[in-house]
Amino acid sequence: MMKKPGVLLPLLIKHLLKKPFTVLYPFEEWKLPRSYRGMIVHDNEACIGCGLCSRVCPAAAIEMVDDPEQRPLSKDRVRKVKPLFFLDRCMRCAQCEESCPKSAIHLVGGVGLVSSTRTTMRVFSLPSGKPPAEVNSDQNTEKNEKMETKS
């Protein structure tokens, strides 16, 4: 029980006259700090499939899967695996970006990691930092269907 019921009234009036701290995203523009680590951008051409990114990821957000393309890296070497990113698990720590020997992974500013299904959050590559819903999901459709039947 409060001893002085009128103590909160001046505080309430003070905060009613101030501008709100929250933003009505996505209707209002959200100003991001320069150091904001947003979405993962993966350069599939630079990736050699070494798997360092998946080994250092503390959230287990990167899984190495078979690469059906078997992209040649040199005369006698081919890339047998490629990373599959689980964006819904990623905690934006940038360990993958720091460990990649070919700088094939970058975290860029941007928001939009919102989806109504988990399958759109599983991607092999996010070109130019587009949100998962805008990425052409043809590359992921077959793999995602297989994962949904396992779950």
Phi, psi and omega in degrees: 000134179279142178278325181239098183292339182274003182291323183282338184299313177297323178294318178297314180296321179300316183280338176291332182271351180272157175289141181292152179277338183275163179242142179275061179291136010266010182280334177244149179292138181255117180279116182265143175293155181299328183272009182296128176261107185259241187276156178277134171242125183243125177269102184294329181288327181279337184293133178255358177073032183287332178086004179300322181299318181288331180286327183268351183290114182288341181262003183054043182268358179233128180235134177273125181238160179301139179259108182293338180286332183049056184297128179290136178259324177208194182300317186246006182237141174231153177276116183267335180231157176219157183281141172247122185263127174261091186294336179285344177264337187298134179251014173059042181275342179071018175297321180296320180296318181288329185272345184292119182288341181252008181052045181271351181239133177222145171257122183243157177295154179139148177242175179124014178277062181236134180208153178270347178231149181286336183294331178285349179266005177249108185226152175274329183205137174245092181290137176051027173071027178286146175298151184305326181292335181267349181284140177296114188270011179301323181292337187257344191304309183296315180296318181294322178296321178295320180293323180294324179288332177287325185289000000 
